[in-house]
Amino acid sequence: MSTTSSSSSPLDPRVISQHAQTGIDQLKSTAHSTVDRVAEAASSTADRLGARTEEWIATKDDWVDTARGYVREHPVPALAMAFVAGYLLSRLAGR
């Protein structure tokens, strides 16, 4: 006598496939949201670094302009400072 059950067994390939598909869908959703969050954070960081870089470039340009002005106005002391700085750096590098 053979009895047939209308409910599916947990080992039924269709049940396993359905559970696997549900798990895959959840993983896919989680992966997409994680990638979106990481991309947003990277974009925000890049924007902040871009603004910072522009500030640093402007500061560097200001310093270079100031140094050029000093050298033009006081060439002998500027040459002496350059000589002393070069001498000290060579002494430090020679150690």
Secondary structure, DSSP 8 states (H G I E B T S, - for coil): -----SS--TT-HHHHHHHHHHHHHHHHHHHHHHHHHHHHHHHHHHHHHHHHHHHHHHHHHHHHHHHHHHHHH-HHHHHHHHHHHHHHHHHHHT-
